[in-house]
Amino acid sequence: MDIDQQSHGLQEHQEQEPQEEADRLLAAADRAGDPVTAARLVAEAFLAVSRTADPAGLPPMVRRLAALRAQAEAPQAGARSREVVARQREIEFLHHAIAAAVGARLGRRLARRGPATPPGPAHPDEALRLFTAAGLHHDPLYVECAMIATLSAQRPDRIRPLFAQVVEPWLVDDRIDPARRTRLTTMLGMGEAWSGDLLRGRATLRRAHGYAVAAGRLDLEAEIASWLAKCEALCGDLVLARRRLAEARVLAARSGSAWVGSHIAECAAALHLASGDVDAWVGVVGRLVASAVGANSGLVFEHRCELATYHALRGDAAAAQAVVAAIEDPPLDWPGAPALPAWRAWIVDPGNPATMAWLERSLVGLNRPVERLSRARLAWLLGGWHAHCGRRADAIRLLELASSEYAATGAAGLLARVAVDLASVAERAVAASAPPAGRVPTPPAGPTAPVEAPLTATERRVAAAVAEGLSNQEVAVRLSVSVKTVEFHLRNAYRKLGVRRRTELVRHLLR
């Protein structure tokens, strides 16, 4: 038996359409006389269609595994040998891993049990316990299922420590199934990016994209392109992020990927946030809330709080209250759960310094890698509201915290947006310290550095867009003005800030 367990005659399965491949695997499982072989084939079928199938169509595979698990646990003739027990553990592991993944797709932890919910108790932690106890690290199929269980448990920071040493040699081994190589690399990259190492995750996902192209798997290309769109946006390459998002949409349509289609708006939201397009961002977040997208990534509660915060800070208390009323308490181990009670209290009463102080204190509890971007985002929101209320010291403290967190994760795109807010706070401080009209200010004692002239609102918008990497033509399209207008305001911004080129402008805004 070779490294990728292909002795079942499945070497060519990556060349077929995912659903055709899954159907053939399930038919082979029906013919298999051995429960372990049948369970492996069912798991392979799940992996083949996991990017294209409607989540509601996946529970039948879980039921097949549950039946095979019950069959393997039936009384055996003679004593239960160690080999029999080991084989039962393999089936039980596959059942828990696949059932947990399907449950995550269906939002099982967030909703009451319904007819679409996979039958039988299953939890990713139990899958991982069985994986370790049975010593299944040598098998690519089992390792892939264990990685899926780890992501389903929302522990992306454990992906690289637990699996990279095992997986990396397989990625350069010609005996490995090209589709599996792509999926394994994708999960490594997702784990890295999701746990706050955006630059490393982006590099790994780019590698996975190359594998997907070589494998000829449009469904995998679509998934990777969508994750790359989000990573590129957060990292500040907005032009490439837009191209990736367009690529993901086309590939999702060509492959019929229900999975990518369901979460592509989540990636678009990240792009709009990094671009500073608030109207587009709030529109997409509203769709995410309405469709409950985000259960897999852990952002489902954050999306709702973001939308409610948007309404609350703009004085629409009724809209904010309507969104807050629909937010239930998440599981205690859910990413961001330590801050959610305080966040909701602030949404209900945003002008209350006590609720703001409570939310700021709760940021200390967001100390897991998976919560780093959420911690930065909340500091950014709080800092911006302090600035709006005229509390400059509090605003700067929290905006600097957001800057530090974004810098540490590689989120240069969001860091650029925070830098604009910091510059705005400084500008208002300069304007507030200006003397009344007609009054000559007393010159300070000793030499002083020249004070920069404040930018107008349009100059700030142009400078921020240029700092994101947009060309003058792209800035003109975004702001609905002519290229000459962009050039005019950019020249004024250069003059006022004392810079001569784009790189100097970016450094100035990030100071």
Disulfide bonds with the S-S distance in Angstrom:
none
